[in-house]
Amino acid sequence: MDRCLILILIVGTGLVTGDNIEPDKGTEKNSKETETVKLSCSYSTSEYVYLYWYRQYPNKEPQYLLRNGARSTDDRFQSTKSQTSTELTITDVRLS
């Protein structure tokens, strides 16, 4: 049975009214093992933010993957950030 991997993006620092974050349309991805997948979110804020990527398996707590601009403990995960969006690249996708 295949398990679903859900990626969650959390914005750190003081969010104020009018700030928002949402996954880009078409973020539900299907891929084969060893492929590369890119997930992205758009956001708007009036403040500088730190962006964090987490993964969550069904009925489990979220697991930290990486903070934007920081190195991951797993080299398969990399993140980039612009003024309005962030993207998580997962290389060598694996079934888990």
C-alpha positions as CSV (number, residue, x, y, z in Angstrom):
1,M,0.0,0.0,0.0
2,D,1.4,3.4,-0.9
3,R,1.7,6.0,1.8
4,C,1.0,9.6,1.3
5,L,3.7,12.2,2.0
6,I,2.4,15.6,2.8
7,L,4.8,18.6,2.9
8,I,3.9,21.6,5.0
9,L,5.4,25.0,4.8
10,I,5.4,27.3,7.9
11,V,6.2,30.9,8.0
12,G,8.3,32.0,11.0
13,T,8.4,35.4,12.7
14,G,5.5,37.7,13.5
15,L,2.7,37.4,11.0
16,V,0.5,40.4,10.7
17,T,-2.9,40.9,9.2
18,G,-2.8,40.6,5.4
19,D,0.0,38.1,5.3
20,N,-0.7,34.9,3.6
21,I,0.8,31.7,2.3
22,E,-0.6,29.0,0.0
23,P,0.6,26.2,-2.1
24,D,0.8,26.9,-5.8
25,K,-1.9,25.3,-8.0
26,G,-1.1,21.9,-9.2
27,T,1.1,21.1,-6.2
28,E,-0.2,17.5,-6.0
29,K,2.6,15.6,-7.6
30,N,3.0,12.0,-8.8
31,S,6.4,10.7,-9.6
32,K,8.5,7.6,-9.9
33,E,11.4,6.7,-7.6
34,T,14.7,8.4,-8.5
35,E,12.9,11.3,-10.2
36,T,13.2,15.0,-9.0
37,V,10.1,16.8,-7.7
38,K,9.6,20.5,-7.1
39,L,7.0,21.8,-4.7
40,S,6.3,25.5,-4.4
41,C,4.3,28.0,-2.3
42,S,3.6,31.6,-2.8
43,Y,3.4,34.1,0.0
44,S,2.9,37.8,0.7
45,T,4.1,39.6,3.8
46,S,5.3,43.0,4.8
47,E,8.1,41.6,7.0
48,Y,11.2,39.4,6.5
49,V,10.3,35.8,7.1
50,Y,12.1,32.5,7.7
51,L,10.5,29.7,5.7
52,Y,10.5,26.1,7.0
53,W,9.7,22.9,5.2
54,Y,8.2,19.9,7.1
55,R,6.8,16.6,6.1
56,Q,4.0,14.7,7.7
57,Y,3.0,11.1,7.4
58,P,-0.6,10.1,8.2
59,N,-1.2,9.9,12.0
60,K,2.3,11.2,12.7
61,E,3.8,14.4,14.0
62,P,5.4,16.8,11.4
63,Q,9.1,16.2,10.8
64,Y,11.4,19.2,10.1
65,L,13.2,19.0,6.8
66,L,15.0,22.3,6.4
67,R,14.8,26.1,6.8
68,N,15.2,28.1,3.7
69,G,18.8,29.1,3.2
70,A,20.1,26.4,5.6
71,R,21.6,23.0,4.7
72,S,19.5,19.9,5.2
73,T,20.8,16.9,7.0
74,D,19.6,15.0,3.9
75,D,21.2,16.3,0.7
76,R,18.1,15.2,-1.3
77,F,16.2,18.3,0.0
78,Q,17.0,21.8,-1.2
79,S,15.0,25.0,-1.0
80,T,15.1,28.4,-2.7
81,K,13.2,31.6,-1.9
82,S,12.3,34.7,-3.8
83,Q,10.3,37.8,-2.6
84,T,7.0,36.1,-3.2
85,S,7.6,32.3,-3.4
86,T,9.6,29.4,-2.1
87,E,10.4,26.1,-3.8
88,L,11.4,22.7,-2.3
89,T,13.4,20.4,-4.6
90,I,13.5,16.7,-3.7
91,T,16.0,14.7,-5.7
92,D,16.0,10.9,-5.9
93,V,12.4,10.6,-4.7
94,R,11.9,7.4,-2.6
95,L,8.8,5.5,-1.6
96,S,8.3,5.7,2.1
